[in-house]
Amino acid sequence: MKRIYTIFIIILIGLSNAFPQNIPEIHISGDFQNKLLKDLLNEIEEEHHILFFYKAEWLSDIKVTKSFQDTPLIRVLEDILNENELSFIVFNPYSVFLINEAPDIIETTEEPLVITPVPITPEEPDNKLVIIGKARDLAKGGNATLSGHIREAKTGLEIIGSTVYVEELKKGTISNKYGYYSLTMPAGDYHIAYSFMGFKKETKQIVLNSSGAFNIELSEAPFQMEEVTIRGEAADVNVSGIQMSTIKLSMKVIESMPAFLGEVDVIKSLTLLPSVSTVGEGASGFNVRGGDIDQNLILLDDAPIFNSSHAFGFFSIFNPDVVKNVTLYSGGISAKYGGRLSSILDIKLNEGNLKKFTGKGGIGIVSSRLAIEAPIVKDKCSFLIAGRTSYSDWILQEVPDMYIQSSAVSFYDATAKINYAFNDKNKLSISTYLSDDKLRFGRDTTYRWGTANVVLNFNHVWGDKLFSDFAAVYSNYNYKVDNQAEVNSFELKYGIEYKSLKTDFTYFSQNHQLDFGASIIWYGLQPGTLIPASEGSSINPVDLKKEQSREMAVYINDEYKISQGITLMYGLRYSSFQNLGPADVYTYQDDIPKNKWTIIDTLHFNTGEVIQSYGGFEPRVSIKLGLGPYSSLKLSYNRMRQYISLISNTAAITPIDIWKTSNKHIRPQTGDQVILGYFKNFAGNTIETSIEAYYKRIDNLLEYKDGANLLLNEILEADLLQGKGRAYGIELQAKKRAGRLTGWASYVYSRSERLVNGEFPEEQINFGKYYPSNYDKPHNVKIVGNYRITQRWSFAANFIYGTGRPFTAPYSKYNINNGLFEYITVGNFSQRNQYRIPDYHRLDISVTLSQGHKKYRKWKGSWTFSIYNVYGRKNAYSVFFRNEYGTPPMPYKLAILGVPFPSLTYNFTF
């Protein structure tokens, strides 16, 4: 080892003598008393773009004891290094190699011992030997646990989902959402590879004598045209992992997709996935495998999001500059998650840069955004703050319609987060999110809605194998309608207050990953308050009582690697729910339908008194069978319970829709889903293919009666129905994830149907037979592609085709004389959802020009030109009927975006 090092130095000296090199004329001034030498060298590197190469341990404790005034850099280095038995070689004008002239002394400590055989060159792989523990502690025939954190070298932030792979054992693990990993294996000598998309792969030779910690930082990989990838996971994770119906999207992938008006959108990107759909443009939320919008639990750093859209669904509320990664679970869901039937969307925020001040943002034609992050205490404490605001009213002024010109659309959102690492075992973070939307139609009616979240999170490492995460969450979602009409001015308010405490533990062992924990949630719902907005208003005030509920859950989940090809994940969750007072609860007569005339009693419950309780077990099980190195078969089953629902008679969320928890008259929804999938990779795992078939059954699904009144209804349960649902389908996907051309193509055949067959005819829909849900779209084709033309130019395109969604149409009308020589027109309607709007299809494209990849460029920018709906397809959002006097009703379709929408956006980082 020593001999190799000496040969390397001799080569350097020979090269420097043969080709004499000088450092550029650089002069140093300043008082550097007690400054660490490594910090001084880092400052010189950043300011003068000179690279210094050395072993970190050489400079770990060396402090500068001198001051300099306009002193050449050569003289500065000589004065400082000579005092510490160091010298240097100028390899080229911008590369300086330090040489340690002192004898090499290695002291044994409890920390990992790192021995560097040769400091090769910056481009070549690290060649360090890491010794964990002492040889005398070697567990004879026993196991030892290697654990630690994986972080970015540039920012100091944890990397989620980084792969840790032991080459000799052909096994590995991935880091959790806090960058922590733990791997138990027999004590011995191993080569362990640490890797993640966009970063250099680091392979370490580790001698594991006993359990211990090893933290590592990964550096960003240099840009290479043929190494463009579209996800940050192990190359074969879709085949080797137990997860199915789980999709992780990095922000790099999302940012590469064409976007409406240039606004990078997390939610719209999800709708390009096989299992996700939406009812159309301008629709809030999304649907997963035929489920309702409210059957998706959206978490932003563990805080729930009840409305994920700005501007009635045209944009999502998530600022792309602060999102770290996005994971959608639509099947094979761990027992850790619950509360919704269809999916869990887990969005994690970035954390502040622990190394230096940085920022990023963008300027578009309808909004701008800015995010900054920096260390407060280097490598220990950092902050992130970001904001986004719109200025889109100028577009409305271009529409040749006075009503639209008098309308207004605006929104803003702000995000802040602070993190403090006490040490490698304890970390505290606080994040907050605030958003507000304002939408005015004409000059009278204004809709406003907003979200405010605060999350306190503390995680602790109890040892090599046990990791814990504690979280306290507060969320407040408010929405209201203001009407300033002279006679009927009013203000209508709704709200949801959410508070929760939860704790999650993860225990790692040789072939098991055991997750367990508990949670409690308090709901406070304001179902509606109506007050007159002026003294002259004729509106009568209405104030529905606030509703209180409590939801609790405990769970345990185990991922067991039985063998190299077989993995089993099984878990059990128990959830319970209590609807609480104060409240007045109506009792209805049993033998006739519920309405205000059949109320026979009123029960009063005091504050905190339990009105109604529900609960039950939610089993989960998944199995993966490896069929070789490039293919596998997977099967999963999960049961979910949902105690809060969105009450709506529209296909998309509106600001006056009502959230309602289960109570004495509304039972919780339950869902069972079975999935079978086959996964096959080609071309060295660069091409992935999959086919998944699923069947989902839902009980106690909520529907509404014909002619239901959902607004400010004290007996809302009398206008609601509960029935059954079923959804089934098959999803085919092919994905190319490496090379200049990346992307995916998918085809989905699916059905989503409902059955409401009550005891009485008015409690039945479509005579008690199955009918299509609002989200039933049997055929869907999606193609997403990105082509890297050069290092600076890229082209992206999306194409979507989908069957038109169902709707209910009138087929005749009749007039009724009200006795005052006036006629009221009444329509006869078809059975529910028996017709379909025209099929939907759309093409989007974008071109991005990035600045060059110069290493020392601090300000980096890119221009993105995109066209949404390239060929101007007038996709129908809904169908309405209009008739002239004496003619039958004629159908018309409403297209929200019926023309191409070009946009230009400038994005930057600094």
Buried (B, 14 or more C-beta within 10 A) or exposed (E): EEEEBEEBBEEBBEEBEEEEBEBEEBEBEEEBEEBBBBBBBBBBBEEBEBBBBBBEEBBEEBBBEEEBEEBBBBEBBEBBBEEBEBBBBBBEEBBBBBBBEEEEEEEEEEEBBBBBBBBBEEEEEBBBBBBBBEEEEBBEEEEBBBBBBBBBBBBBBBBBBBBBBBEEBEBBBBBBBBBBBBBBBBBBEBEBBBBBBBBBEBBBBBBBBBBBBBBBBBEEBEEEEEEBBBBBBBBBBBBBBBBBBBBBBBBBBBBBBBBBBBBBBBBBBBBBBBBBBBBBBBBBBBBBBBBBBBBBBBBBBBBBBBBBBBBBBBBBBBBBBBBBBBBBBBBBBBBBBBBBBBBBBBBBBBBBBBBBEBBBBBBBBBBBBBBBBBBEEEEBBBBBBBBBBBEBBEBBEEEEEEEBBBBBBBBBBBBBBBBBBEEEBEBBBBBBBBBBBBBBBEEBBBBBBBBBBBBBBBBBBEBBBBBBBBBBBBBBBBBBBBBBBEEBBBBBBBBBBBBBBBBBBBBBBEEEBBBBBBBBBBBBBBBBBBBBBBEEBEBEEBEBEBBBBBBBBBBBBBBBBEEEBBBBBBBBBBBBBBBBBBBEBBEBEEEEBBBEEBBEEEEEBEEEEEBBEBBEEBEBBBBBEBEEEBBBBBBBBBBBBBBBBBBBBEBBBBBBBBBBBBBBBBBBBBBBBBBBBBBBBEEEBBBBBBEBBBBBBBBBBBBBBEEBEBEBBBBBBBBBBBBBBBBBBBBBBBBBBBBBEBBBBBBBBBBBBBBBBBEEEBBBBBEBEBBBBBBBBBEBBBBBBBBBEEEEEBBBBBBBBBBBBBBBBBEEEEEEEEEEEEEEEEEEEBEBBBBBBBBBBBBBBBBBEBBEEEEEEEEBBBEBBBBBBBEBBBBBBBBEBEEEEEEEBEEEBBBBBBEBBEBEBBBBBE
